[in-house]
Amino acid sequence: MIFLILDVHYKTDVVQKLDSAKVAGIRFQGIEINEILSEHTVNVNNVAPYESGQFYKRELPCLLALINQIDEPFDVIIIDGYVFLDGVIKAGLGKYLYDNLANKKPIIGIAKNHFYDITKDYAVWRGISKHPLYVTSIGTEITKAKEMVSRMDGEHRMPKMVTYVDKLGRVIN
């Protein structure tokens, strides 16, 4: 199975008062031992401003910009965030992404922070951390998604690929 993990980093031009973003993606295979197949980045200008409760409006066009430039195959998308804000029905970034994909792929959301509608059923404990990750999904069973995240390479709370794509997105070009 080939995974595509995505992350977005924003920067603000204070003079022009415009936001831009750098989107990073890594295609990899293997859950317990990761093999990186390719790395991708794209810069997106004129990013929508942050709106409380409407985060997807800012992030979705950025994710789609990167996904649309990748020609190599992938089976599952992993995002930094929630697929469903309540685990089941209330759409989060991952659900909006899924709805906007021309070629539907399962999406697994890994969130670092607890959202008030998420129950402990979505918590995944990794390493010796006192704080869980929260996993939601679409196109794949939640139990399978949670198992994959719990088994992902890395000894700490954050799987190695989550940390790696975050660093890739922060590299200044």
C-alpha positions as CSV (number, residue, x, y, z in Angstrom):
1,M,0.0,0.0,0.0
2,I,1.3,3.4,-0.9
3,F,0.5,6.4,1.3
4,L,0.6,10.1,0.6
5,I,1.1,12.2,3.7
6,L,0.4,16.0,3.5
7,D,1.1,19.1,5.5
8,V,0.7,22.8,5.0
9,H,2.7,25.7,6.4
10,Y,1.6,29.3,6.1
11,K,3.5,32.5,5.9
12,T,2.2,36.1,5.9
13,D,3.6,39.0,4.0
14,V,3.0,41.8,6.4
15,V,3.6,44.5,3.9
16,Q,1.1,43.2,1.3
17,K,-1.1,41.6,4.0
18,L,-1.4,38.4,2.0
19,D,-0.9,34.8,3.1
20,S,0.9,32.2,1.1
21,A,1.5,28.5,1.9
22,K,4.0,25.8,1.3
23,V,2.5,22.4,0.9
24,A,4.6,19.3,1.4
25,G,3.8,15.7,0.6
26,I,5.6,12.4,0.9
27,R,4.7,9.2,-0.9
28,F,5.8,6.2,1.1
29,Q,5.1,2.6,1.6
30,G,5.3,0.4,4.7
31,I,3.7,1.2,8.1
32,E,6.2,-0.2,10.6
33,I,9.2,0.5,8.4
34,N,8.8,3.4,6.0
35,E,10.3,3.6,2.5
36,I,10.1,7.0,1.0
37,L,9.1,6.8,-2.7
38,S,9.0,10.6,-3.5
39,E,8.8,14.0,-2.0
40,H,6.7,16.9,-3.3
41,T,6.2,20.5,-2.5
42,V,4.3,23.4,-4.0
43,N,3.9,27.0,-3.1
44,V,0.4,28.5,-3.1
45,N,-0.1,32.3,-3.2
46,N,-3.2,34.3,-2.1
47,V,-4.3,31.8,0.4
48,A,-7.7,32.5,2.0
49,P,-7.5,34.2,5.4
50,Y,-8.1,32.1,8.5
51,E,-11.8,31.9,9.5
52,S,-12.7,30.3,12.8
53,G,-14.7,27.2,12.3
54,Q,-14.0,27.2,8.5
55,F,-10.4,26.0,8.5
56,Y,-11.0,23.8,5.4
57,K,-11.6,26.9,3.3
58,R,-8.0,27.9,3.8
59,E,-6.3,24.5,3.7
60,L,-8.3,22.6,1.1
61,P,-7.1,24.5,-2.0
62,C,-3.6,24.1,-0.8
63,L,-3.9,20.3,-0.4
64,L,-5.6,20.0,-3.8
65,A,-2.8,22.0,-5.4
66,L,-0.2,19.5,-4.4
67,I,-2.4,16.4,-5.0
68,N,-3.2,17.6,-8.5
69,Q,0.5,17.8,-9.4
70,I,1.4,14.2,-8.3
71,D,1.4,11.7,-11.2
72,E,2.7,8.7,-9.3
73,P,0.1,6.4,-7.7
74,F,-0.9,6.3,-4.1
75,D,-3.6,4.4,-2.2
76,V,-4.3,6.3,1.0
77,I,-4.0,10.0,2.0
78,I,-2.9,11.0,5.5
79,I,-3.6,14.5,6.7
80,D,-2.8,16.6,9.7
81,G,-6.3,17.2,11.1
82,Y,-9.7,15.7,11.4
83,V,-11.7,13.9,8.7
84,F,-14.9,14.2,10.9
85,L,-15.0,16.6,13.8
86,D,-17.3,14.2,15.8
87,G,-15.7,11.1,14.4
88,V,-18.8,10.2,12.3
89,I,-20.9,12.9,10.6
90,K,-19.6,16.5,11.2
91,A,-17.3,17.3,8.3
92,G,-13.7,18.2,8.9
93,L,-10.9,19.0,6.5
94,G,-10.5,15.3,5.5
95,K,-14.2,14.9,4.5
96,Y,-14.1,18.1,2.5
97,L,-10.9,16.9,0.8
98,Y,-12.5,13.5,0.1
99,D,-15.6,15.2,-1.5
100,N,-13.3,17.3,-3.7
101,L,-11.1,14.4,-5.0
102,A,-11.8,13.5,-8.6
103,N,-10.3,10.0,-7.9
104,K,-11.6,9.0,-4.4
105,K,-9.0,7.7,-2.0
106,P,-9.3,6.7,1.6
107,I,-8.3,9.5,4.0
108,I,-6.9,9.1,7.5
109,G,-6.8,12.2,9.7
110,I,-4.3,12.4,12.5
111,A,-5.0,15.3,14.9
112,K,-2.7,16.4,17.7
113,N,-5.3,18.3,19.6
114,H,-8.6,17.2,21.0
115,F,-11.8,18.6,19.5
116,Y,-14.7,18.8,21.9
117,D,-17.0,16.5,19.9
118,I,-14.4,13.7,19.7
119,T,-14.7,10.8,22.1
120,K,-11.9,8.7,23.6
121,D,-12.9,6.0,21.0
122,Y,-10.7,8.0,18.5
123,A,-7.6,8.3,20.7
124,V,-4.5,6.5,19.8
125,W,-1.7,6.3,22.3
126,R,1.9,6.0,21.0
127,G,5.2,5.7,22.8
128,I,5.2,6.9,26.4
129,S,3.3,10.1,25.7
130,K,0.7,11.3,28.2
131,H,-1.4,12.7,25.3
132,P,-3.0,10.7,22.5
133,L,-3.4,11.4,18.8
134,Y,-6.9,11.5,17.5
135,V,-7.6,9.5,14.4
136,T,-10.6,9.7,12.1
137,S,-11.1,8.3,8.6
138,I,-13.2,8.0,5.5
139,G,-13.0,5.2,2.9
140,T,-11.5,2.8,5.4
141,E,-12.7,1.4,8.7
142,I,-11.8,3.5,11.8
143,T,-10.4,0.4,13.6
144,K,-8.0,-0.2,10.6
145,A,-7.0,3.5,10.5
146,K,-6.3,3.5,14.2
147,E,-4.3,0.3,14.0
148,M,-2.2,1.7,11.1
149,V,-1.4,4.9,13.1
150,S,-0.6,3.0,16.2
151,R,1.9,0.8,14.2
152,M,3.4,3.6,12.2
153,D,7.2,3.9,12.3
154,G,8.6,6.0,15.2
155,E,9.0,5.5,18.9
156,H,7.3,8.7,20.0
157,R,3.8,10.2,20.0
158,M,4.3,11.5,16.5
159,P,4.9,8.9,13.8
160,K,8.2,9.4,11.9
161,M,6.4,10.4,8.6
162,V,4.3,13.0,10.3
163,T,7.4,14.7,11.7
164,Y,9.3,14.3,8.4
165,V,6.6,15.9,6.2
166,D,6.3,18.7,8.7
167,K,10.0,19.4,8.4
168,L,9.9,19.2,4.6
169,G,7.2,21.9,4.6
170,R,9.3,24.2,6.7
171,V,12.4,24.1,4.4
172,I,12.8,27.5,2.8
173,N,13.3,27.4,-0.9
